[in-house]
Amino acid sequence: FYSEAEQLAFVGDTIFRGSIGSTQYPGSNKKDLQASIFGKIFSLPEKTILYSGHSDFTTVGIEKARYI
């Protein structure tokens, strides 16, 4: 869920602060998860605050710097 007006996104288990999300469940894999991160989350403005399901909040800009 993304709110442009609030500059925030709820990203569930897709990405955590400092790490890729969880791939331990049936039907998930690292390749698809990374495609979602790079194609969807990293296309958001860098100041967008990311709220995951299991870690502290972070921003698109902080996480992009870790991966790119």
PQR file with spaces between the fields and no chain letter, atoms N, CA, C, O and H, PARSE charges and radii, in Angstrom:
ATOM       1  N    PHE     1       0.840   -1.169    0.000 -0.4000 1.5000
ATOM       2  CA   PHE     1       0.000    0.000    0.000 -0.0000 2.0000
ATOM       3  C    PHE     1       0.892    1.242    0.000  0.5500 1.7000
ATOM       4  O    PHE     1       1.794    1.355    0.830 -0.5500 1.4000
ATOM       5  N    TYR     2       0.648    2.167   -0.919 -0.4000 1.5000
ATOM       6  CA   TYR     2       1.450    3.384   -1.038 -0.0000 2.0000
ATOM       7  C    TYR     2       0.553    4.606   -0.965  0.5500 1.7000
ATOM       8  O    TYR     2      -0.480    4.661   -1.632 -0.5500 1.4000
ATOM       9  H    TYR     2      -0.085    2.075   -1.593  0.4000 1.0000
ATOM      10  N    SER     3       0.942    5.589   -0.155 -0.4000 1.5000
ATOM      11  CA   SER     3       0.237    6.862   -0.068 -0.0000 2.0000
ATOM      12  C    SER     3       1.172    7.967   -0.530  0.5500 1.7000
ATOM      13  O    SER     3       2.112    8.336    0.174 -0.5500 1.4000
ATOM      14  H    SER     3       1.781    5.544    0.387  0.4000 1.0000
ATOM      15  N    GLU     4       0.907    8.482   -1.705 -0.4000 1.5000
ATOM      16  CA   GLU     4       1.715    9.590   -2.222 -0.0000 2.0000
ATOM      17  C    GLU     4       1.574   10.826   -1.336  0.5500 1.7000
ATOM      18  O    GLU     4       2.554   11.524   -1.076 -0.5500 1.4000
ATOM      19  H    GLU     4       0.144    8.182   -2.276  0.4000 1.0000
ATOM      20  N    ALA     5       0.365   11.092   -0.879 -0.4000 1.5000
ATOM      21  CA   ALA     5       0.120   12.274   -0.051 -0.0000 2.0000
ATOM      22  C    ALA     5       0.892   12.212    1.269  0.5500 1.7000
ATOM      23  O    ALA     5       1.392   13.233    1.741 -0.5500 1.4000
ATOM      24  H    ALA     5      -0.432   10.525   -1.090  0.4000 1.0000
ATOM      25  N    GLU     6       0.989   11.041    1.857 -0.4000 1.5000
ATOM      26  CA   GLU     6       1.678   10.867    3.138 -0.0000 2.0000
ATOM      27  C    GLU     6       3.151   10.491    2.972  0.5500 1.7000
ATOM      28  O    GLU     6       3.894   10.456    3.954 -0.5500 1.4000
ATOM      29  H    GLU     6       0.583   10.212    1.474  0.4000 1.0000
ATOM      30  N    GLN     7       3.570   10.215    1.764 -0.4000 1.5000
ATOM      31  CA   GLN     7       4.938    9.781    1.455 -0.0000 2.0000
ATOM      32  C    GLN     7       5.344    8.572    2.291  0.5500 1.7000
ATOM      33  O    GLN     7       6.392    8.566    2.936 -0.5500 1.4000
ATOM      34  H    GLN     7       2.967   10.243    0.967  0.4000 1.0000
ATOM      35  N    LEU     8       4.485    7.541    2.266 -0.4000 1.5000
ATOM      36  CA   LEU     8       4.787    6.313    2.988 -0.0000 2.0000
ATOM      37  C    LEU     8       4.235    5.112    2.248  0.5500 1.7000
ATOM      38  O    LEU     8       3.307    5.220    1.447 -0.5500 1.4000
ATOM      39  H    LEU     8       3.633    7.545    1.742  0.4000 1.0000
ATOM      40  N    ALA     9       4.834    3.958    2.539 -0.4000 1.5000
ATOM      41  CA   ALA     9       4.385    2.706    1.948 -0.0000 2.0000
ATOM      42  C    ALA     9       4.463    1.605    2.998  0.5500 1.7000
ATOM      43  O    ALA     9       5.432    1.512    3.751 -0.5500 1.4000
ATOM      44  H    ALA     9       5.588    3.870    3.190  0.4000 1.0000
ATOM      45  N    PHE    10       3.440    0.783    3.034 -0.4000 1.5000
ATOM      46  CA   PHE    10       3.447   -0.409    3.870 -0.0000 2.0000
ATOM      47  C    PHE    10       3.861   -1.556    2.962  0.5500 1.7000
ATOM      48  O    PHE    10       3.131   -1.911    2.037 -0.5500 1.4000
ATOM      49  H    PHE    10       2.652    0.858    2.422  0.4000 1.0000
ATOM      50  N    VAL    11       5.034   -2.140    3.221 -0.4000 1.5000
ATOM      51  CA   VAL    11       5.627   -3.103    2.292 -0.0000 2.0000
ATOM      52  C    VAL    11       5.627   -4.540    2.806  0.5500 1.7000
ATOM      53  O    VAL    11       6.206   -5.420    2.170 -0.5500 1.4000
ATOM      54  H    VAL    11       5.627   -1.851    3.973  0.4000 1.0000
ATOM      55  N    GLY    12       4.995   -4.787    3.930 -0.4000 1.5000
ATOM      56  CA   GLY    12       4.895   -6.147    4.448 -0.0000 2.0000
ATOM      57  C    GLY    12       6.256   -6.797    4.638  0.5500 1.7000
ATOM      58  O    GLY    12       7.151   -6.215    5.250 -0.5500 1.4000
ATOM      59  H    GLY    12       4.525   -4.072    4.447  0.4000 1.0000
ATOM      60  N    ASP    13       6.405   -8.003    4.111 -0.4000 1.5000
ATOM      61  CA   ASP    13       7.653   -8.753    4.232 -0.0000 2.0000
ATOM      62  C    ASP    13       8.512   -8.669    2.971  0.5500 1.7000
ATOM      63  O    ASP    13       9.412   -9.488    2.788 -0.5500 1.4000
ATOM      64  H    ASP    13       5.678   -8.476    3.614  0.4000 1.0000
ATOM      65  N    THR    14       8.253   -7.702    2.107 -0.4000 1.5000
ATOM      66  CA   THR    14       9.022   -7.574    0.870 -0.0000 2.0000
ATOM      67  C    THR    14      10.440   -7.099    1.131  0.5500 1.7000
ATOM      68  O    THR    14      11.395   -7.629    0.563 -0.5500 1.4000
ATOM      69  H    THR    14       7.522   -7.036    2.255  0.4000 1.0000
ATOM      70  N    ILE    15      10.576   -6.107    1.983 -0.4000 1.5000
ATOM      71  CA   ILE    15      11.897   -5.568    2.322 -0.0000 2.0000
ATOM      72  C    ILE    15      11.872   -5.145    3.781  0.5500 1.7000
ATOM      73  O    ILE    15      10.873   -4.618    4.271 -0.5500 1.4000
ATOM      74  H    ILE    15       9.800   -5.676    2.445  0.4000 1.0000
ATOM      75  N    PHE    16      12.981   -5.381    4.467 -0.4000 1.5000
ATOM      76  CA   PHE    16      13.136   -4.971    5.851 -0.0000 2.0000
ATOM      77  C    PHE    16      14.226   -3.918    5.922  0.5500 1.7000
ATOM      78  O    PHE    16      14.962   -3.722    4.955 -0.5500 1.4000
ATOM      79  H    PHE    16      13.793   -5.809    4.069  0.4000 1.0000
ATOM      80  N    ARG    17      14.337   -3.248    7.038 -0.4000 1.5000
ATOM      81  CA   ARG    17      15.422   -2.288    7.209 -0.0000 2.0000
ATOM      82  C    ARG    17      16.745   -3.058    7.146  0.5500 1.7000
ATOM      83  O    ARG    17      17.049   -3.861    8.029 -0.5500 1.4000
ATOM      84  H    ARG    17      13.739   -3.407    7.824  0.4000 1.0000
ATOM      85  N    GLY    18      17.510   -2.807    6.116 -0.4000 1.5000
ATOM      86  CA   GLY    18      18.821   -3.425    5.984 -0.0000 2.0000
ATOM      87  C    GLY    18      18.862   -4.796    5.368  0.5500 1.7000
ATOM      88  O    GLY    18      19.935   -5.396    5.305 -0.5500 1.4000
ATOM      89  H    GLY    18      17.264   -2.155    5.400  0.4000 1.0000
ATOM      90  N    SER    19      17.736   -5.326    4.905 -0.4000 1.5000
ATOM      91  CA   SER    19      17.777   -6.651    4.290 -0.0000 2.0000
ATOM      92  C    SER    19      16.571   -6.901    3.400  0.5500 1.7000
ATOM      93  O    SER    19      15.524   -6.263    3.509 -0.5500 1.4000
ATOM      94  H    SER    19      16.865   -4.838    4.956  0.4000 1.0000
ATOM      95  N    ILE    20      16.774   -7.848    2.529 -0.4000 1.5000
ATOM      96  CA   ILE    20      15.691   -8.311    1.662 -0.0000 2.0000
ATOM      97  C    ILE    20      14.648   -9.020    2.523  0.5500 1.7000
ATOM      98  O    ILE    20      14.952   -9.485    3.622 -0.5500 1.4000
ATOM      99  H    ILE    20      17.625   -8.367    2.440  0.4000 1.0000
ATOM     100  N    GLY    21      13.445   -9.098    2.028 -0.4000 1.5000
ATOM     101  CA   GLY    21      12.378   -9.752    2.776 -0.0000 2.0000
ATOM     102  C    GLY    21      12.543  -11.252    2.864  0.5500 1.7000
ATOM     103  O    GLY    21      13.572  -11.802    2.471 -0.5500 1.4000
ATOM     104  H    GLY    21      13.198   -8.720    1.135  0.4000 1.0000
ATOM     105  N    SER    22      11.540  -11.898    3.375 -0.4000 1.5000
ATOM     106  CA   SER    22      11.576  -13.324    3.657 -0.0000 2.0000
ATOM     107  C    SER    22      11.284  -14.166    2.415  0.5500 1.7000
ATOM     108  O    SER    22      10.348  -13.883    1.667 -0.5500 1.4000
ATOM     109  H    SER    22      10.704  -11.451    3.695  0.4000 1.0000
ATOM     110  N    THR    23      12.093  -15.200    2.206 -0.4000 1.5000
ATOM     111  CA   THR    23      11.882  -16.133    1.092 -0.0000 2.0000
ATOM     112  C    THR    23      11.701  -17.560    1.599  0.5500 1.7000
ATOM     113  O    THR    23      11.850  -18.509    0.829 -0.5500 1.4000
ATOM     114  H    THR    23      12.853  -15.430    2.814  0.4000 1.0000
ATOM     115  N    GLN    24      11.388  -17.725    2.862 -0.4000 1.5000
ATOM     116  CA   GLN    24      11.314  -19.053    3.456 -0.0000 2.0000
ATOM     117  C    GLN    24      10.006  -19.784    3.196  0.5500 1.7000
ATOM     118  O    GLN    24       9.909  -20.981    3.466 -0.5500 1.4000
ATOM     119  H    GLN    24      11.267  -16.955    3.487  0.4000 1.0000
ATOM     120  N    TYR    25       9.014  -19.101    2.686 -0.4000 1.5000
ATOM     121  CA   TYR    25       7.703  -19.722    2.532 -0.0000 2.0000
ATOM     122  C    TYR    25       7.514  -20.329    1.153  0.5500 1.7000
ATOM     123  O    TYR    25       8.111  -19.855    0.186 -0.5500 1.4000
ATOM     124  H    TYR    25       9.093  -18.128    2.467  0.4000 1.0000
ATOM     125  N    PRO    26       6.693  -21.373    1.042 -0.5600 1.5000
ATOM     126  CA   PRO    26       6.449  -22.006   -0.258  0.2800 2.0000
ATOM     127  C    PRO    26       5.955  -20.989   -1.294  0.5500 1.7000
ATOM     128  O    PRO    26       5.102  -20.150   -1.003 -0.5500 1.4000
ATOM     129  N    GLY    27       6.500  -21.081   -2.483 -0.4000 1.5000
ATOM     130  CA   GLY    27       6.106  -20.191   -3.565 -0.0000 2.0000
ATOM     131  C    GLY    27       6.917  -18.910   -3.643  0.5500 1.7000
ATOM     132  O    GLY    27       6.777  -18.150   -4.601 -0.5500 1.4000
ATOM     133  H    GLY    27       7.193  -21.762   -2.719  0.4000 1.0000
ATOM     134  N    SER    28       7.763  -18.656   -2.650 -0.4000 1.5000
ATOM     135  CA   SER    28       8.578  -17.437   -2.699 -0.0000 2.0000
ATOM     136  C    SER    28       9.994  -17.781   -3.130  0.5500 1.7000
ATOM     137  O    SER    28      10.470  -18.898   -2.926 -0.5500 1.4000
ATOM     138  H    SER    28       7.876  -19.273   -1.872  0.4000 1.0000
ATOM     139  N    ASN    29      10.655  -16.801   -3.728 -0.4000 1.5000
ATOM     140  CA   ASN    29      12.054  -16.995   -4.110 -0.0000 2.0000
ATOM     141  C    ASN    29      12.734  -15.635   -4.202  0.5500 1.7000
ATOM     142  O    ASN    29      12.085  -14.606   -4.393 -0.5500 1.4000
ATOM     143  H    ASN    29      10.268  -15.894   -3.894  0.4000 1.0000
ATOM     144  N    LYS    30      14.038  -15.657   -4.064 -0.4000 1.5000
ATOM     145  CA   LYS    30      14.821  -14.431   -4.008 -0.0000 2.0000
ATOM     146  C    LYS    30      14.725  -13.625   -5.297  0.5500 1.7000
ATOM     147  O    LYS    30      14.666  -12.397   -5.253 -0.5500 1.4000
ATOM     148  H    LYS    30      14.565  -16.493   -3.909  0.4000 1.0000
ATOM     149  N    LYS    31      14.710  -14.296   -6.435 -0.4000 1.5000
ATOM     150  CA   LYS    31      14.660  -13.598   -7.731 -0.0000 2.0000
ATOM     151  C    LYS    31      13.390  -12.756   -7.859  0.5500 1.7000
ATOM     152  O    LYS    31      13.458  -11.586   -8.237 -0.5500 1.4000
ATOM     153  H    LYS    31      14.759  -15.294   -6.471  0.4000 1.0000
ATOM     154  N    ASP    32      12.242  -13.340   -7.547 -0.4000 1.5000
ATOM     155  CA   ASP    32      10.974  -12.604   -7.644 -0.0000 2.0000
ATOM     156  C    ASP    32      10.895  -11.480   -6.617  0.5500 1.7000
ATOM     157  O    ASP    32      10.379  -10.399   -6.903 -0.5500 1.4000
ATOM     158  H    ASP    32      12.187  -14.290   -7.239  0.4000 1.0000
ATOM     159  N    LEU    33      11.405  -11.744   -5.433 -0.4000 1.5000
ATOM     160  CA   LEU    33      11.394  -10.724   -4.388 -0.0000 2.0000
ATOM     161  C    LEU    33      12.252   -9.527   -4.792  0.5500 1.7000
ATOM     162  O    LEU    33      11.839   -8.380   -4.622 -0.5500 1.4000
ATOM     163  H    LEU    33      11.823  -12.622   -5.201  0.4000 1.0000
ATOM     164  N    GLN    34      13.437   -9.789   -5.321 -0.4000 1.5000
ATOM     165  CA   GLN    34      14.299   -8.702   -5.775 -0.0000 2.0000
ATOM     166  C    GLN    34      13.662   -7.942   -6.939  0.5500 1.7000
ATOM     167  O    GLN    34      13.806   -6.723   -7.031 -0.5500 1.4000
ATOM     168  H    GLN    34      13.772  -10.721   -5.458  0.4000 1.0000
ATOM     169  N    ALA    35      12.968   -8.642   -7.821 -0.4000 1.5000
ATOM     170  CA   ALA    35      12.281   -7.965   -8.928 -0.0000 2.0000
ATOM     171  C    ALA    35      11.220   -7.001   -8.396  0.5500 1.7000
ATOM     172  O    ALA    35      11.056   -5.907   -8.935 -0.5500 1.4000
ATOM     173  H    ALA    35      12.851   -9.633   -7.746  0.4000 1.0000
ATOM     174  N    SER    36      10.509   -7.392   -7.357 -0.4000 1.5000
ATOM     175  CA   SER    36       9.514   -6.504   -6.752 -0.0000 2.0000
ATOM     176  C    SER    36      10.168   -5.304   -6.090  0.5500 1.7000
ATOM     177  O    SER    36       9.689   -4.176   -6.214 -0.5500 1.4000
ATOM     178  H    SER    36      10.643   -8.281   -6.920  0.4000 1.0000
ATOM     179  N    ILE    37      11.267   -5.553   -5.386 -0.4000 1.5000
ATOM     180  CA   ILE    37      11.966   -4.458   -4.716 -0.0000 2.0000
ATOM     181  C    ILE    37      12.475   -3.448   -5.737  0.5500 1.7000
ATOM     182  O    ILE    37      12.234   -2.249   -5.605 -0.5500 1.4000
ATOM     183  H    ILE    37      11.656   -6.469   -5.285  0.4000 1.0000
ATOM     184  N    PHE    38      13.176   -3.933   -6.748 -0.4000 1.5000
ATOM     185  CA   PHE    38      13.762   -3.027   -7.736 -0.0000 2.0000
ATOM     186  C    PHE    38      12.702   -2.400   -8.637  0.5500 1.7000
ATOM     187  O    PHE    38      12.820   -1.228   -8.992 -0.5500 1.4000
ATOM     188  H    PHE    38      13.372   -4.907   -6.855  0.4000 1.0000
ATOM     189  N    GLY    39      11.677   -3.149   -9.011 -0.4000 1.5000
ATOM     190  CA   GLY    39      10.669   -2.653   -9.942 -0.0000 2.0000
ATOM     191  C    GLY    39       9.575   -1.813   -9.324  0.5500 1.7000
ATOM     192  O    GLY    39       9.037   -0.917   -9.976 -0.5500 1.4000
ATOM     193  H    GLY    39      11.582   -4.102   -8.722  0.4000 1.0000
ATOM     194  N    LYS    40       9.241   -2.085   -8.089 -0.4000 1.5000
ATOM     195  CA   LYS    40       8.120   -1.384   -7.463 -0.0000 2.0000
ATOM     196  C    LYS    40       8.573   -0.449   -6.339  0.5500 1.7000
ATOM     197  O    LYS    40       8.314    0.754   -6.393 -0.5500 1.4000
ATOM     198  H    LYS    40       9.678   -2.812   -7.559  0.4000 1.0000
ATOM     199  N    ILE    41       9.237   -0.985   -5.339 -0.4000 1.5000
ATOM     200  CA   ILE    41       9.610   -0.165   -4.184 -0.0000 2.0000
ATOM     201  C    ILE    41      10.631    0.897   -4.562  0.5500 1.7000
ATOM     202  O    ILE    41      10.490    2.057   -4.178 -0.5500 1.4000
ATOM     203  H    ILE    41       9.448   -1.962   -5.295  0.4000 1.0000
ATOM     204  N    PHE    42      11.659    0.509   -5.313 -0.4000 1.5000
ATOM     205  CA   PHE    42      12.698    1.475   -5.666 -0.0000 2.0000
ATOM     206  C    PHE    42      12.263    2.467   -6.735  0.5500 1.7000
ATOM     207  O    PHE    42      13.012    3.386   -7.065 -0.5500 1.4000
ATOM     208  H    PHE    42      11.773   -0.434   -5.625  0.4000 1.0000
ATOM     209  N    SER    43      11.070    2.296   -7.278 -0.4000 1.5000
ATOM     210  CA   SER    43      10.544    3.291   -8.213 -0.0000 2.0000
ATOM     211  C    SER    43       9.816    4.425   -7.477  0.5500 1.7000
ATOM     212  O    SER    43       9.448    5.430   -8.086 -0.5500 1.4000
ATOM     213  H    SER    43      10.461    1.550   -7.010  0.4000 1.0000
ATOM     214  N    LEU    44       9.615    4.259   -6.180 -0.4000 1.5000
ATOM     215  CA   LEU    44       8.969    5.299   -5.375 -0.0000 2.0000
ATOM     216  C    LEU    44       9.976    6.403   -5.068  0.5500 1.7000
ATOM     217  O    LEU    44      11.182    6.167   -5.141 -0.5500 1.4000
ATOM     218  H    LEU    44       9.914    3.443   -5.685  0.4000 1.0000
ATOM     219  N    PRO    45       9.509    7.604   -4.725 -0.5600 1.5000
ATOM     220  CA   PRO    45      10.424    8.688   -4.357  0.2800 2.0000
ATOM     221  C    PRO    45      11.326    8.281   -3.189  0.5500 1.7000
ATOM     222  O    PRO    45      10.901    7.548   -2.296 -0.5500 1.4000
ATOM     223  N    GLU    46      12.558    8.756   -3.200 -0.4000 1.5000
ATOM     224  CA   GLU    46      13.548    8.340   -2.210 -0.0000 2.0000
ATOM     225  C    GLU    46      13.179    8.697   -0.775  0.5500 1.7000
ATOM     226  O    GLU    46      13.628    8.029    0.156 -0.5500 1.4000
ATOM     227  H    GLU    46      12.903    9.351   -3.925  0.4000 1.0000
ATOM     228  N    LYS    47      12.385    9.717   -0.583 -0.4000 1.5000
ATOM     229  CA   LYS    47      11.986   10.113    0.782 -0.0000 2.0000
ATOM     230  C    LYS    47      10.817    9.288    1.318  0.5500 1.7000
ATOM     231  O    LYS    47      10.416    9.463    2.469 -0.5500 1.4000
ATOM     232  H    LYS    47      12.021   10.259   -1.340  0.4000 1.0000
ATOM     233  N    THR    48      10.270    8.397    0.503 -0.4000 1.5000
ATOM     234  CA   THR    48       9.143    7.580    0.942 -0.0000 2.0000
ATOM     235  C    THR    48       9.559    6.713    2.127  0.5500 1.7000
ATOM     236  O    THR    48      10.554    5.992    2.059 -0.5500 1.4000
ATOM     237  H    THR    48      10.595    8.255   -0.432  0.4000 1.0000
ATOM     238  N    ILE    49       8.804    6.789    3.192 -0.4000 1.5000
ATOM     239  CA   ILE    49       9.058    5.973    4.382 -0.0000 2.0000
ATOM     240  C    ILE    49       8.462    4.591    4.143  0.5500 1.7000
ATOM     241  O    ILE    49       7.318    4.462    3.707 -0.5500 1.4000
ATOM     242  H    ILE    49       7.995    7.375    3.247  0.4000 1.0000
ATOM     243  N    LEU    50       9.259    3.555    4.435 -0.4000 1.5000
ATOM     244  CA   LEU    50       8.829    2.171    4.261 -0.0000 2.0000
ATOM     245  C    LEU    50       8.565    1.543    5.619  0.5500 1.7000
ATOM     246  O    LEU    50       9.428    1.540    6.496 -0.5500 1.4000
ATOM     247  H    LEU    50      10.188    3.660    4.788  0.4000 1.0000
ATOM     248  N    TYR    51       7.364    1.014    5.777 -0.4000 1.5000
ATOM     249  CA   TYR    51       7.002    0.294    6.993 -0.0000 2.0000
ATOM     250  C    TYR    51       6.853   -1.179    6.631  0.5500 1.7000
ATOM     251  O    TYR    51       5.972   -1.553    5.857 -0.5500 1.4000
ATOM     252  H    TYR    51       6.663    1.016    5.064  0.4000 1.0000
ATOM     253  N    SER    52       7.722   -2.009    7.199 -0.4000 1.5000
ATOM     254  CA   SER    52       7.639   -3.445    6.933 -0.0000 2.0000
ATOM     255  C    SER    52       6.883   -4.138    8.060  0.5500 1.7000
ATOM     256  O    SER    52       6.447   -3.506    9.022 -0.5500 1.4000
ATOM     257  H    SER    52       8.438   -1.705    7.828  0.4000 1.0000
ATOM     258  N    GLY    53       6.742   -5.429    7.916 -0.4000 1.5000
ATOM     259  CA   GLY    53       6.024   -6.185    8.931 -0.0000 2.0000
ATOM     260  C    GLY    53       6.849   -6.538   10.150  0.5500 1.7000
ATOM     261  O    GLY    53       6.282   -6.881   11.187 -0.5500 1.4000
ATOM     262  H    GLY    53       7.096   -5.942    7.134  0.4000 1.0000
ATOM     263  N    HIS    54       8.192   -6.464   10.062 -0.4000 1.5000
ATOM     264  CA   HIS    54       9.005   -7.015   11.148 -0.0000 2.0000
ATOM     265  C    HIS    54      10.254   -6.220   11.498  0.5500 1.7000
ATOM     266  O    HIS    54      11.157   -6.773   12.126 -0.5500 1.4000
ATOM     267  H    HIS    54       8.652   -6.185    9.219  0.4000 1.0000
ATOM     268  N    SER    55      10.344   -4.974   11.129 -0.4000 1.5000
ATOM     269  CA   SER    55      11.532   -4.209   11.485 -0.0000 2.0000
ATOM     270  C    SER    55      11.171   -2.733   11.617  0.5500 1.7000
ATOM     271  O    SER    55      10.036   -2.328   11.366 -0.5500 1.4000
ATOM     272  H    SER    55       9.610   -4.525   10.619  0.4000 1.0000
ATOM     273  N    ASP    56      12.157   -1.947   12.015 -0.4000 1.5000
ATOM     274  CA   ASP    56      11.946   -0.506   12.104 -0.0000 2.0000
ATOM     275  C    ASP    56      11.719    0.078   10.716  0.5500 1.7000
ATOM     276  O    ASP    56      12.074   -0.536    9.709 -0.5500 1.4000
ATOM     277  H    ASP    56      13.079   -2.277   12.219  0.4000 1.0000
ATOM     278  N    PHE    57      11.138    1.243   10.669 -0.4000 1.5000
ATOM     279  CA   PHE    57      10.919    1.899    9.377 -0.0000 2.0000
ATOM     280  C    PHE    57      12.251    2.293    8.762  0.5500 1.7000
ATOM     281  O    PHE    57      13.268    2.381    9.450 -0.5500 1.4000
ATOM     282  H    PHE    57      10.850    1.742   11.486  0.4000 1.0000
ATOM     283  N    THR    58      12.229    2.528    7.467 -0.4000 1.5000
ATOM     284  CA   THR    58      13.387    2.971    6.707 -0.0000 2.0000
ATOM     285  C    THR    58      12.856    3.829    5.571  0.5500 1.7000
ATOM     286  O    THR    58      11.666    4.143    5.551 -0.5500 1.4000
ATOM     287  H    THR    58      11.403    2.457    6.908  0.4000 1.0000
ATOM     288  N    THR    59      13.689    4.209    4.642 -0.4000 1.5000
ATOM     289  CA   THR    59      13.224    4.967    3.482 -0.0000 2.0000
ATOM     290  C    THR    59      13.701    4.292    2.203  0.5500 1.7000
ATOM     291  O    THR    59      14.620    3.473    2.225 -0.5500 1.4000
ATOM     292  H    THR    59      14.656    3.953    4.659  0.4000 1.0000
ATOM     293  N    VAL    60      13.076    4.640    1.108 -0.4000 1.5000
ATOM     294  CA   VAL    60      13.500    4.131   -0.190 -0.0000 2.0000
ATOM     295  C    VAL    60      14.956    4.512   -0.436  0.5500 1.7000
ATOM     296  O    VAL    60      15.743    3.677   -0.879 -0.5500 1.4000
ATOM     297  H    VAL    60      12.330    5.306    1.091  0.4000 1.0000
ATOM     298  N    GLY    61      15.324    5.756   -0.156 -0.4000 1.5000
ATOM     299  CA   GLY    61      16.684    6.224   -0.395 -0.0000 2.0000
ATOM     300  C    GLY    61      17.727    5.453    0.393  0.5500 1.7000
ATOM     301  O    GLY    61      18.782    5.112   -0.143 -0.5500 1.4000
ATOM     302  H    GLY    61      14.684    6.435    0.205  0.4000 1.0000
ATOM     303  N    ILE    62      17.447    5.175    1.654 -0.4000 1.5000
ATOM     304  CA   ILE    62      18.388    4.414    2.484 -0.0000 2.0000
ATOM     305  C    ILE    62      18.575    3.013    1.925  0.5500 1.7000
ATOM     306  O    ILE    62      19.702    2.530    1.816 -0.5500 1.4000
ATOM     307  H    ILE    62      16.590    5.451    2.089  0.4000 1.0000
ATOM     308  N    GLU    63      17.485    2.365    1.575 -0.4000 1.5000
ATOM     309  CA   GLU    63      17.586    0.993    1.087 -0.0000 2.0000
ATOM     310  C    GLU    63      18.188    0.937   -0.316  0.5500 1.7000
ATOM     311  O    GLU    63      18.933    0.006   -0.621 -0.5500 1.4000
ATOM     312  H    GLU    63      16.569    2.757    1.664  0.4000 1.0000
ATOM     313  N    LYS    64      17.890    1.891   -1.160 -0.4000 1.5000
ATOM     314  CA   LYS    64      18.511    1.928   -2.498 -0.0000 2.0000
ATOM     315  C    LYS    64      20.026    2.018   -2.376  0.5500 1.7000
ATOM     316  O    LYS    64      20.752    1.364   -3.124 -0.5500 1.4000
ATOM     317  H    LYS    64      17.285    2.648   -0.913  0.4000 1.0000
ATOM     318  N    ALA    65      20.502    2.826   -1.438 -0.4000 1.5000
ATOM     319  CA   ALA    65      21.945    2.982   -1.238 -0.0000 2.0000
ATOM     320  C    ALA    65      22.603    1.663   -0.844  0.5500 1.7000
ATOM     321  O    ALA    65      23.777    1.449   -1.146 -0.5500 1.4000
ATOM     322  H    ALA    65      19.912    3.358   -0.831  0.4000 1.0000
ATOM     323  N    ARG    66      21.879    0.788   -0.186 -0.4000 1.5000
ATOM     324  CA   ARG    66      22.416   -0.514    0.217 -0.0000 2.0000
ATOM     325  C    ARG    66      22.542   -1.475   -0.971  0.5500 1.7000
ATOM     326  O    ARG    66      23.440   -2.317   -0.999 -0.5500 1.4000
ATOM     327  H    ARG    66      20.925    0.961    0.059  0.4000 1.0000
ATOM     328  N    TYR    67      21.652   -1.347   -1.938 -0.4000 1.5000
ATOM     329  CA   TYR    67      21.549   -2.317   -3.027 -0.0000 2.0000
ATOM     330  C    TYR    67      22.143   -1.846   -4.347  0.5500 1.7000
ATOM     331  O    TYR    67      22.573   -2.660   -5.164 -0.5500 1.4000
ATOM     332  H    TYR    67      20.923   -0.663   -1.916  0.4000 1.0000
ATOM     333  N    ILE    68      22.166   -0.530   -4.556 -0.4000 1.5000
ATOM     334  CA   ILE    68      22.590   -0.030   -5.870 -0.0000 2.0000
ATOM     335  C    ILE    68      23.947    0.625   -5.754  0.5500 1.7000
ATOM     336  O    ILE    68      24.485    1.112   -6.749 -0.5500 1.4000
ATOM     337  H    ILE    68      21.816    0.131   -3.892  0.4000 1.0000
